Amino acid sequence: MAPHASETTVPEQPDFEQLLERLEQIVRQLEEGEIGLSEALARYEEGVKLLRQSYDVLQRAQRRVELLAGVDVEGNPVTKPLQDAATFAAEQGGGKREA
């Protein structure tokens, strides 16, 4: 028997929009209250997992952001990586605000 394509390829990670759409579905299901307790707990656990995946996607995107440093003599943009260490330090020290 020949192997299926899914057995030989790595499954594609959902993008941020797909994760967000699924989270919205879960929230609607939980808010409607038409599912049983065990199903609600399963949806809640799935939602937590999706939140972690979403956070990871956002973290990777933030690390990929580059700042425009100028233009070279040929008119091509010159970029440099965003120094996210300063952003991370600011979030740790002053990220929480009182309401």
Biopython code that builds the backbone (N, CA, C, O; Angstrom):
import numpy as np
from Bio.PDB.StructureBuilder import StructureBuilder

atoms = [
    (1, "MET", "N", (0.845, -1.169, 0.000)),
    (1, "MET", "CA", (0.000, 0.000, 0.000)),
    (1, "MET", "C", (0.895, 1.238, 0.000)),
    (1, "MET", "O", (1.855, 1.298, 0.768)),
    (2, "ALA", "N", (0.598, 2.231, -0.851)),
    (2, "ALA", "CA", (1.399, 3.444, -0.970)),
    (2, "ALA", "C", (1.086, 4.377, 0.188)),
    (2, "ALA", "O", (-0.066, 4.470, 0.612)),
    (3, "PRO", "N", (2.112, 5.081, 0.715)),
    (3, "PRO", "CA", (1.862, 6.007, 1.819)),
    (3, "PRO", "C", (1.050, 7.210, 1.345)),
    (3, "PRO", "O", (1.216, 7.681, 0.220)),
    (4, "HIS", "N", (0.179, 7.693, 2.209)),
    (4, "HIS", "CA", (-0.613, 8.869, 1.910)),
    (4, "HIS", "C", (0.266, 10.100, 2.007)),
    (4, "HIS", "O", (1.297, 10.080, 2.680)),
    (5, "ALA", "N", (-0.134, 11.169, 1.340)),
    (5, "ALA", "CA", (0.624, 12.418, 1.370)),
    (5, "ALA", "C", (0.724, 12.960, 2.788)),
    (5, "ALA", "O", (1.746, 13.543, 3.149)),
    (6, "SER", "N", (-0.314, 12.781, 3.599)),
    (6, "SER", "CA", (-0.295, 13.295, 4.960)),
    (6, "SER", "C", (0.714, 12.561, 5.833)),
    (6, "SER", "O", (1.158, 13.095, 6.850)),
    (7, "GLU", "N", (1.077, 11.355, 5.450)),
    (7, "GLU", "CA", (2.055, 10.597, 6.227)),
    (7, "GLU", "C", (3.484, 11.024, 5.915)),
    (7, "GLU", "O", (4.384, 10.798, 6.723)),
    (8, "THR", "N", (3.704, 11.638, 4.752)),
    (8, "THR", "CA", (5.051, 12.001, 4.353)),
    (8, "THR", "C", (5.339, 13.487, 4.505)),
    (8, "THR", "O", (6.491, 13.899, 4.372)),
    (9, "THR", "N", (4.328, 14.301, 4.780)),
    (9, "THR", "CA", (4.547, 15.728, 4.936)),
    (9, "THR", "C", (4.224, 16.151, 6.360)),
    (9, "THR", "O", (3.442, 15.507, 7.059)),
    (10, "VAL", "N", (4.843, 17.243, 6.769)),
    (10, "VAL", "CA", (4.600, 17.802, 8.092)),
    (10, "VAL", "C", (3.302, 18.587, 8.027)),
    (10, "VAL", "O", (3.118, 19.383, 7.106)),
    (11, "PRO", "N", (2.389, 18.388, 8.985)),
    (11, "PRO", "CA", (1.127, 19.131, 8.941)),
    (11, "PRO", "C", (1.392, 20.636, 9.056)),
    (11, "PRO", "O", (2.254, 21.077, 9.816)),
    (12, "GLU", "N", (0.628, 21.406, 8.283)),
    (12, "GLU", "CA", (0.801, 22.855, 8.272)),
    (12, "GLU", "C", (0.222, 23.461, 9.544)),
    (12, "GLU", "O", (-0.864, 23.088, 9.986)),
    (13, "GLN", "N", (0.966, 24.404, 10.129)),
    (13, "GLN", "CA", (0.483, 25.106, 11.304)),
    (13, "GLN", "C", (-0.600, 26.089, 10.874)),
    (13, "GLN", "O", (-0.443, 26.761, 9.854)),
    (14, "PRO", "N", (-1.681, 26.189, 11.615)),
    (14, "PRO", "CA", (-2.702, 27.177, 11.266)),
    (14, "PRO", "C", (-2.148, 28.584, 11.437)),
    (14, "PRO", "O", (-1.325, 28.828, 12.319)),
    (15, "ASP", "N", (-2.601, 29.518, 10.588)),
    (15, "ASP", "CA", (-2.131, 30.882, 10.737)),
    (15, "ASP", "C", (-2.942, 31.582, 11.830)),
    (15, "ASP", "O", (-3.908, 31.033, 12.360)),
    (16, "PHE", "N", (-2.527, 32.793, 12.146)),
    (16, "PHE", "CA", (-3.141, 33.523, 13.249)),
    (16, "PHE", "C", (-4.635, 33.708, 13.041)),
    (16, "PHE", "O", (-5.418, 33.573, 13.981)),
    (17, "GLU", "N", (-5.029, 34.016, 11.816)),
    (17, "GLU", "CA", (-6.444, 34.256, 11.537)),
    (17, "GLU", "C", (-7.275, 32.993, 11.751)),
    (17, "GLU", "O", (-8.397, 33.065, 12.253)),
    (18, "GLN", "N", (-6.731, 31.839, 11.374)),
    (18, "GLN", "CA", (-7.441, 30.575, 11.588)),
    (18, "GLN", "C", (-7.569, 30.278, 13.078)),
    (18, "GLN", "O", (-8.616, 29.822, 13.537)),
    (19, "LEU", "N", (-6.511, 30.536, 13.824)),
    (19, "LEU", "CA", (-6.558, 30.321, 15.272)),
    (19, "LEU", "C", (-7.608, 31.224, 15.905)),
    (19, "LEU", "O", (-8.398, 30.784, 16.740)),
    (20, "LEU", "N", (-7.610, 32.483, 15.501)),
    (20, "LEU", "CA", (-8.560, 33.446, 16.054)),
    (20, "LEU", "C", (-10.002, 33.070, 15.707)),
    (20, "LEU", "O", (-10.897, 33.188, 16.544)),
    (21, "GLU", "N", (-10.221, 32.621, 14.475)),
    (21, "GLU", "CA", (-11.567, 32.210, 14.066)),
    (21, "GLU", "C", (-12.063, 31.040, 14.919)),
    (21, "GLU", "O", (-13.214, 31.039, 15.358)),
    (22, "ARG", "N", (-11.208, 30.051, 15.154)),
    (22, "ARG", "CA", (-11.599, 28.901, 15.966)),
    (22, "ARG", "C", (-11.856, 29.329, 17.417)),
    (22, "ARG", "O", (-12.792, 28.841, 18.050)),
    (23, "LEU", "N", (-11.039, 30.225, 17.938)),
    (23, "LEU", "CA", (-11.270, 30.729, 19.293)),
    (23, "LEU", "C", (-12.625, 31.422, 19.392)),
    (23, "LEU", "O", (-13.341, 31.253, 20.379)),
    (24, "GLU", "N", (-12.972, 32.192, 18.384)),
    (24, "GLU", "CA", (-14.268, 32.871, 18.382)),
    (24, "GLU", "C", (-15.417, 31.866, 18.360)),
    (24, "GLU", "O", (-16.436, 32.075, 19.019)),
    (25, "GLN", "N", (-15.260, 30.783, 17.611)),
    (25, "GLN", "CA", (-16.281, 29.734, 17.585)),
    (25, "GLN", "C", (-16.458, 29.130, 18.971)),
    (25, "GLN", "O", (-17.581, 28.929, 19.433)),
    (26, "ILE", "N", (-15.345, 28.844, 19.623)),
    (26, "ILE", "CA", (-15.391, 28.240, 20.957)),
    (26, "ILE", "C", (-16.075, 29.180, 21.943)),
    (26, "ILE", "O", (-16.906, 28.745, 22.740)),
    (27, "VAL", "N", (-15.733, 30.458, 21.893)),
    (27, "VAL", "CA", (-16.344, 31.429, 22.807)),
    (27, "VAL", "C", (-17.853, 31.479, 22.582)),
    (27, "VAL", "O", (-18.621, 31.497, 23.544)),
    (28, "ARG", "N", (-18.282, 31.502, 21.322)),
    (28, "ARG", "CA", (-19.729, 31.514, 21.038)),
    (28, "ARG", "C", (-20.409, 30.280, 21.610)),
    (28, "ARG", "O", (-21.475, 30.377, 22.218)),
    (29, "GLN", "N", (-19.785, 29.106, 21.414)),
    (29, "GLN", "CA", (-20.371, 27.869, 21.927)),
    (29, "GLN", "C", (-20.491, 27.908, 23.452)),
    (29, "GLN", "O", (-21.503, 27.487, 24.012)),
    (30, "LEU", "N", (-19.462, 28.410, 24.109)),
    (30, "LEU", "CA", (-19.494, 28.477, 25.575)),
    (30, "LEU", "C", (-20.514, 29.502, 26.065)),
    (30, "LEU", "O", (-21.204, 29.271, 27.057)),
    (31, "GLU", "N", (-20.607, 30.634, 25.369)),
    (31, "GLU", "CA", (-21.556, 31.668, 25.772)),
    (31, "GLU", "C", (-23.005, 31.228, 25.560)),
    (31, "GLU", "O", (-23.885, 31.584, 26.344)),
    (32, "GLU", "N", (-23.250, 30.462, 24.512)),
    (32, "GLU", "CA", (-24.608, 30.001, 24.244)),
    (32, "GLU", "C", (-25.083, 29.012, 25.304)),
    (32, "GLU", "O", (-26.283, 28.920, 25.567)),
    (33, "GLY", "N", (-24.169, 28.278, 25.911)),
    (33, "GLY", "CA", (-24.517, 27.367, 26.984)),
    (33, "GLY", "C", (-25.332, 26.168, 26.575)),
    (33, "GLY", "O", (-26.009, 25.567, 27.409)),
    (34, "GLU", "N", (-25.283, 25.804, 25.306)),
    (34, "GLU", "CA", (-26.091, 24.692, 24.830)),
    (34, "GLU", "C", (-25.322, 23.379, 24.779)),
    (34, "GLU", "O", (-25.837, 22.380, 24.276)),
    (35, "ILE", "N", (-24.108, 23.368, 25.289)),
    (35, "ILE", "CA", (-23.328, 22.129, 25.324)),
    (35, "ILE", "C", (-23.182, 21.683, 26.766)),
    (35, "ILE", "O", (-23.250, 22.496, 27.687)),
    (36, "GLY", "N", (-22.985, 20.403, 26.956)),
    (36, "GLY", "CA", (-22.859, 19.854, 28.299)),
    (36, "GLY", "C", (-21.548, 20.231, 28.968)),
    (36, "GLY", "O", (-20.651, 20.793, 28.340)),
    (37, "LEU", "N", (-21.455, 19.921, 30.226)),
    (37, "LEU", "CA", (-20.290, 20.291, 31.015)),
    (37, "LEU", "C", (-19.007, 19.675, 30.462)),
    (37, "LEU", "O", (-18.005, 20.374, 30.308)),
    (38, "SER", "N", (-19.025, 18.381, 30.162)),
    (38, "SER", "CA", (-17.800, 17.745, 29.672)),
    (38, "SER", "C", (-17.380, 18.326, 28.322)),
    (38, "SER", "O", (-16.189, 18.508, 28.070)),
    (39, "GLU", "N", (-18.339, 18.613, 27.467)),
    (39, "GLU", "CA", (-18.024, 19.229, 26.175)),
    (39, "GLU", "C", (-17.513, 20.654, 26.380)),
    (39, "GLU", "O", (-16.591, 21.083, 25.687)),
    (40, "ALA", "N", (-18.096, 21.386, 27.315)),
    (40, "ALA", "CA", (-17.650, 22.748, 27.609)),
    (40, "ALA", "C", (-16.209, 22.739, 28.125)),
    (40, "ALA", "O", (-15.404, 23.586, 27.740)),
    (41, "LEU", "N", (-15.887, 21.782, 28.993)),
    (41, "LEU", "CA", (-14.513, 21.674, 29.495)),
    (41, "LEU", "C", (-13.535, 21.343, 28.378)),
    (41, "LEU", "O", (-12.426, 21.877, 28.333)),
    (42, "ALA", "N", (-13.952, 20.459, 27.475)),
    (42, "ALA", "CA", (-13.096, 20.114, 26.331)),
    (42, "ALA", "C", (-12.869, 21.344, 25.452)),
    (42, "ALA", "O", (-11.752, 21.579, 24.991)),
    (43, "ARG", "N", (-13.923, 22.128, 25.218)),
    (43, "ARG", "CA", (-13.791, 23.346, 24.405)),
    (43, "ARG", "C", (-12.889, 24.357, 25.115)),
    (43, "ARG", "O", (-12.065, 25.014, 24.480)),
    (44, "TYR", "N", (-13.050, 24.478, 26.433)),
    (44, "TYR", "CA", (-12.217, 25.396, 27.203)),
    (44, "TYR", "C", (-10.742, 25.012, 27.083)),
    (44, "TYR", "O", (-9.886, 25.871, 26.873)),
    (45, "GLU", "N", (-10.454, 23.724, 27.218)),
    (45, "GLU", "CA", (-9.070, 23.252, 27.102)),
    (45, "GLU", "C", (-8.527, 23.519, 25.701)),
    (45, "GLU", "O", (-7.373, 23.916, 25.545)),
    (46, "GLU", "N", (-9.360, 23.301, 24.684)),
    (46, "GLU", "CA", (-8.938, 23.588, 23.311)),
    (46, "GLU", "C", (-8.658, 25.079, 23.150)),
    (46, "GLU", "O", (-7.697, 25.471, 22.489)),
    (47, "GLY", "N", (-9.501, 25.902, 23.757)),
    (47, "GLY", "CA", (-9.314, 27.350, 23.686)),
    (47, "GLY", "C", (-8.011, 27.797, 24.311)),
    (47, "GLY", "O", (-7.322, 28.662, 23.769)),
    (48, "VAL", "N", (-7.665, 27.212, 25.455)),
    (48, "VAL", "CA", (-6.399, 27.547, 26.115)),
    (48, "VAL", "C", (-5.228, 27.169, 25.215)),
    (48, "VAL", "O", (-4.270, 27.930, 25.083)),
    (49, "LYS", "N", (-5.304, 26.003, 24.604)),
    (49, "LYS", "CA", (-4.253, 25.557, 23.677)),
    (49, "LYS", "C", (-4.132, 26.520, 22.496)),
    (49, "LYS", "O", (-3.026, 26.882, 22.094)),
    (50, "LEU", "N", (-5.272, 26.931, 21.944)),
    (50, "LEU", "CA", (-5.269, 27.864, 20.820)),
    (50, "LEU", "C", (-4.716, 29.228, 21.220)),
    (50, "LEU", "O", (-4.029, 29.878, 20.431)),
    (51, "LEU", "N", (-5.016, 29.663, 22.444)),
    (51, "LEU", "CA", (-4.457, 30.927, 22.926)),
    (51, "LEU", "C", (-2.941, 30.860, 22.991)),
    (51, "LEU", "O", (-2.258, 31.808, 22.604)),
    (52, "ARG", "N", (-2.412, 29.750, 23.477)),
    (52, "ARG", "CA", (-0.952, 29.584, 23.536)),
    (52, "ARG", "C", (-0.352, 29.592, 22.139)),
    (52, "ARG", "O", (0.684, 30.217, 21.911)),
    (53, "GLN", "N", (-1.001, 28.898, 21.197)),
    (53, "GLN", "CA", (-0.510, 28.883, 19.819)),
    (53, "GLN", "C", (-0.554, 30.293, 19.227)),
    (53, "GLN", "O", (0.380, 30.706, 18.539)),
    (54, "SER", "N", (-1.625, 31.027, 19.489)),
    (54, "SER", "CA", (-1.757, 32.391, 18.980)),
    (54, "SER", "C", (-0.644, 33.273, 19.530)),
    (54, "SER", "O", (-0.050, 34.062, 18.795)),
    (55, "TYR", "N", (-0.368, 33.140, 20.812)),
    (55, "TYR", "CA", (0.694, 33.915, 21.442)),
    (55, "TYR", "C", (2.036, 33.583, 20.799)),
    (55, "TYR", "O", (2.837, 34.484, 20.553)),
    (56, "ASP", "N", (2.293, 32.314, 20.524)),
    (56, "ASP", "CA", (3.545, 31.911, 19.876)),
    (56, "ASP", "C", (3.656, 32.515, 18.477)),
    (56, "ASP", "O", (4.728, 32.974, 18.084)),
    (57, "VAL", "N", (2.558, 32.518, 17.725)),
    (57, "VAL", "CA", (2.563, 33.103, 16.387)),
    (57, "VAL", "C", (2.893, 34.594, 16.475)),
    (57, "VAL", "O", (3.698, 35.103, 15.696)),
    (58, "LEU", "N", (2.268, 35.286, 17.423)),
    (58, "LEU", "CA", (2.533, 36.714, 17.589)),
    (58, "LEU", "C", (3.976, 36.971, 18.014)),
    (58, "LEU", "O", (4.597, 37.932, 17.558)),
    (59, "GLN", "N", (4.510, 36.120, 18.883)),
    (59, "GLN", "CA", (5.906, 36.262, 19.315)),
    (59, "GLN", "C", (6.850, 36.110, 18.126)),
    (59, "GLN", "O", (7.786, 36.895, 17.969)),
    (60, "ARG", "N", (6.604, 35.096, 17.284)),
    (60, "ARG", "CA", (7.451, 34.887, 16.098)),
    (60, "ARG", "C", (7.349, 36.080, 15.145)),
    (60, "ARG", "O", (8.354, 36.513, 14.582)),
    (61, "ALA", "N", (6.149, 36.604, 14.968)),
    (61, "ALA", "CA", (5.955, 37.758, 14.088)),
    (61, "ALA", "C", (6.709, 38.969, 14.630)),
    (61, "ALA", "O", (7.334, 39.707, 13.867)),
    (62, "GLN", "N", (6.653, 39.172, 15.927)),
    (62, "GLN", "CA", (7.343, 40.308, 16.530)),
    (62, "GLN", "C", (8.848, 40.202, 16.315)),
    (62, "GLN", "O", (9.509, 41.206, 16.051)),
    (63, "ARG", "N", (9.391, 38.999, 16.426)),
    (63, "ARG", "CA", (10.828, 38.814, 16.235)),
    (63, "ARG", "C", (11.244, 39.042, 14.787)),
    (63, "ARG", "O", (12.402, 39.361, 14.521)),
    (64, "ARG", "N", (10.314, 38.884, 13.851)),
    (64, "ARG", "CA", (10.627, 39.060, 12.437)),
    (64, "ARG", "C", (10.528, 40.508, 11.981)),
    (64, "ARG", "O", (10.985, 40.844, 10.888)),
    (65, "VAL", "N", (9.943, 41.361, 12.797)),
    (65, "VAL", "CA", (9.781, 42.757, 12.412)),
    (65, "VAL", "C", (11.154, 43.398, 12.285)),
    (65, "VAL", "O", (12.027, 43.232, 13.137)),
    (66, "GLU", "N", (11.314, 44.126, 11.202)),
    (66, "GLU", "CA", (12.558, 44.830, 10.977)),
    (66, "GLU", "C", (12.279, 46.326, 10.890)),
    (66, "GLU", "O", (11.221, 46.756, 10.430)),
    (67, "LEU", "N", (13.247, 47.096, 11.341)),
    (67, "LEU", "CA", (13.123, 48.545, 11.274)),
    (67, "LEU", "C", (13.830, 49.064, 10.039)),
    (67, "LEU", "O", (14.907, 48.583, 9.687)),
    (68, "LEU", "N", (13.236, 50.035, 9.384)),
    (68, "LEU", "CA", (13.864, 50.663, 8.242)),
    (68, "LEU", "C", (14.959, 51.584, 8.762)),
    (68, "LEU", "O", (14.686, 52.532, 9.498)),
    (69, "ALA", "N", (16.203, 51.300, 8.374)),
    (69, "ALA", "CA", (17.340, 52.078, 8.850)),
    (69, "ALA", "C", (17.749, 53.139, 7.847)),
    (69, "ALA", "O", (18.569, 54.002, 8.160)),
    (70, "GLY", "N", (17.195, 53.089, 6.658)),
    (70, "GLY", "CA", (17.548, 54.062, 5.632)),
    (70, "GLY", "C", (17.513, 53.416, 4.266)),
    (70, "GLY", "O", (16.907, 52.362, 4.070)),
    (71, "VAL", "N", (18.179, 54.071, 3.320)),
    (71, "VAL", "CA", (18.230, 53.602, 1.949)),
    (71, "VAL", "C", (19.685, 53.606, 1.513)),
    (71, "VAL", "O", (20.423, 54.545, 1.812)),
    (72, "ASP", "N", (20.104, 52.551, 0.801)),
    (72, "ASP", "CA", (21.482, 52.508, 0.320)),
    (72, "ASP", "C", (21.628, 53.367, -0.941)),
    (72, "ASP", "O", (20.653, 53.956, -1.408)),
    (73, "VAL", "N", (22.845, 53.436, -1.491)),
    (73, "VAL", "CA", (23.117, 54.300, -2.644)),
    (73, "VAL", "C", (22.326, 53.888, -3.877)),
    (73, "VAL", "O", (22.116, 54.709, -4.770)),
    (74, "GLU", "N", (21.887, 52.648, -3.948)),
    (74, "GLU", "CA", (21.114, 52.163, -5.088)),
    (74, "GLU", "C", (19.607, 52.339, -4.883)),
    (74, "GLU", "O", (18.819, 51.971, -5.755)),
    (75, "GLY", "N", (19.204, 52.890, -3.754)),
    (75, "GLY", "CA", (17.794, 53.117, -3.480)),
    (75, "GLY", "C", (17.085, 51.951, -2.823)),
    (75, "GLY", "O", (15.863, 51.979, -2.674)),
    (76, "ASN", "N", (17.832, 50.916, -2.424)),
    (76, "ASN", "CA", (17.228, 49.762, -1.761)),
    (76, "ASN", "C", (17.086, 50.026, -0.268)),
    (76, "ASN", "O", (17.972, 50.620, 0.347)),
    (77, "PRO", "N", (15.983, 49.591, 0.310)),
    (77, "PRO", "CA", (15.828, 49.806, 1.753)),
    (77, "PRO", "C", (16.856, 49.008, 2.552)),
    (77, "PRO", "O", (17.168, 47.863, 2.225)),
    (78, "VAL", "N", (17.365, 49.628, 3.584)),
    (78, "VAL", "CA", (18.299, 48.979, 4.502)),
    (78, "VAL", "C", (17.533, 48.763, 5.796)),
    (78, "VAL", "O", (16.994, 49.707, 6.374)),
    (79, "THR", "N", (17.489, 47.533, 6.240)),
    (79, "THR", "CA", (16.747, 47.225, 7.454)),
    (79, "THR", "C", (17.676, 46.657, 8.509)),
    (79, "THR", "O", (18.762, 46.161, 8.208)),
    (80, "LYS", "N", (17.229, 46.740, 9.743)),
    (80, "LYS", "CA", (17.940, 46.104, 10.841)),
    (80, "LYS", "C", (16.901, 45.432, 11.726)),
    (80, "LYS", "O", (15.764, 45.895, 11.809)),
    (81, "PRO", "N", (17.279, 44.347, 12.385)),
    (81, "PRO", "CA", (16.312, 43.643, 13.242)),
    (81, "PRO", "C", (15.820, 44.531, 14.383)),
    (81, "PRO", "O", (16.566, 45.353, 14.916)),
    (82, "LEU", "N", (14.579, 44.352, 14.738)),
    (82, "LEU", "CA", (14.002, 45.042, 15.885)),
    (82, "LEU", "C", (14.620, 44.478, 17.145)),
    (82, "LEU", "O", (14.666, 43.261, 17.320)),
    (83, "GLN", "N", (15.090, 45.330, 18.013)),
    (83, "GLN", "CA", (15.659, 44.886, 19.282)),
    (83, "GLN", "C", (14.516, 44.700, 20.272)),
    (83, "GLN", "O", (14.117, 45.636, 20.964)),
    (84, "ASP", "N", (13.997, 43.477, 20.328)),
    (84, "ASP", "CA", (12.831, 43.227, 21.169)),
    (84, "ASP", "C", (13.173, 43.051, 22.637)),
    (84, "ASP", "O", (12.264, 42.933, 23.459)),
    (85, "ALA", "N", (14.443, 43.028, 22.996)),
    (85, "ALA", "CA", (14.817, 42.896, 24.406)),
    (85, "ALA", "C", (14.314, 44.103, 25.189)),
    (85, "ALA", "O", (13.855, 43.962, 26.323)),
    (86, "ALA", "N", (14.400, 45.286, 24.591)),
    (86, "ALA", "CA", (13.912, 46.491, 25.266)),
    (86, "ALA", "C", (12.401, 46.429, 25.424)),
    (86, "ALA", "O", (11.875, 46.822, 26.466)),
    (87, "THR", "N", (11.700, 45.948, 24.419)),
    (87, "THR", "CA", (10.249, 45.804, 24.488)),
    (87, "THR", "C", (9.865, 44.816, 25.573)),
    (87, "THR", "O", (8.937, 45.058, 26.345)),
    (88, "PHE", "N", (10.587, 43.692, 25.630)),
    (88, "PHE", "CA", (10.314, 42.671, 26.632)),
    (88, "PHE", "C", (10.540, 43.232, 28.034)),
    (88, "PHE", "O", (9.734, 42.989, 28.932)),
    (89, "ALA", "N", (11.625, 43.978, 28.231)),
    (89, "ALA", "CA", (11.916, 44.560, 29.547)),
    (89, "ALA", "C", (10.835, 45.547, 29.948)),
    (89, "ALA", "O", (10.431, 45.590, 31.110)),
    (90, "ALA", "N", (10.363, 46.342, 28.996)),
    (90, "ALA", "CA", (9.306, 47.314, 29.291)),
    (90, "ALA", "C", (8.011, 46.601, 29.676)),
    (90, "ALA", "O", (7.295, 47.044, 30.574)),
    (91, "GLU", "N", (7.716, 45.496, 28.993)),
    (91, "GLU", "CA", (6.503, 44.747, 29.314)),
    (91, "GLU", "C", (6.596, 44.140, 30.707)),
    (91, "GLU", "O", (5.598, 44.092, 31.426)),
    (92, "GLN", "N", (7.755, 43.686, 31.090)),
    (92, "GLN", "CA", (7.926, 43.066, 32.394)),
    (92, "GLN", "C", (7.828, 44.090, 33.517)),
    (92, "GLN", "O", (7.259, 43.804, 34.571)),
    (93, "GLY", "N", (8.376, 45.275, 33.299)),
    (93, "GLY", "CA", (8.394, 46.283, 34.356)),
    (93, "GLY", "C", (7.154, 47.137, 34.411)),
    (93, "GLY", "O", (6.634, 47.403, 35.495)),
    (94, "GLY", "N", (6.675, 47.567, 33.282)),
    (94, "GLY", "CA", (5.572, 48.509, 33.277)),
    (94, "GLY", "C", (4.384, 48.043, 32.474)),
    (94, "GLY", "O", (3.529, 48.854, 32.118)),
    (95, "GLY", "N", (4.304, 46.779, 32.181)),
    (95, "GLY", "CA", (3.237, 46.264, 31.338)),
    (95, "GLY", "C", (1.884, 46.226, 32.006)),
    (95, "GLY", "O", (0.865, 46.252, 31.317)),
    (96, "LYS", "N", (1.835, 46.164, 33.326)),
    (96, "LYS", "CA", (0.554, 46.071, 34.029)),
    (96, "LYS", "C", (0.107, 47.467, 34.457)),
    (96, "LYS", "O", (0.861, 48.221, 35.073)),
    (97, "ARG", "N", (-1.125, 47.785, 34.116)),
    (97, "ARG", "CA", (-1.706, 49.059, 34.497)),
    (97, "ARG", "C", (-2.869, 48.811, 35.427)),
    (97, "ARG", "O", (-3.570, 47.805, 35.325)),
    (98, "GLU", "N", (-3.059, 49.738, 36.326)),
    (98, "GLU", "CA", (-4.215, 49.611, 37.215)),
    (98, "GLU", "C", (-5.425, 50.200, 36.527)),
    (98, "GLU", "O", (-5.327, 51.224, 35.850)),
    (99, "ALA", "N", (-6.570, 49.554, 36.698)),
    (99, "ALA", "CA", (-7.802, 50.040, 36.041)),
    (99, "ALA", "C", (-8.511, 51.036, 36.891)),
    (99, "ALA", "O", (-9.560, 51.547, 36.499)),
]
sb = StructureBuilder()
sb.init_structure("model")
sb.init_model(0)
sb.init_chain("A")
sb.init_seg("    ")
for serial, (resi, resn, name, xyz) in enumerate(atoms, 1):
    if name == "N":
        sb.init_residue(resn, " ", resi, " ")
    sb.init_atom(name, np.array(xyz, "f"), 0.0, 1.0, " ", f" {name:<3s}", serial, name[0])
structure = sb.get_structure()
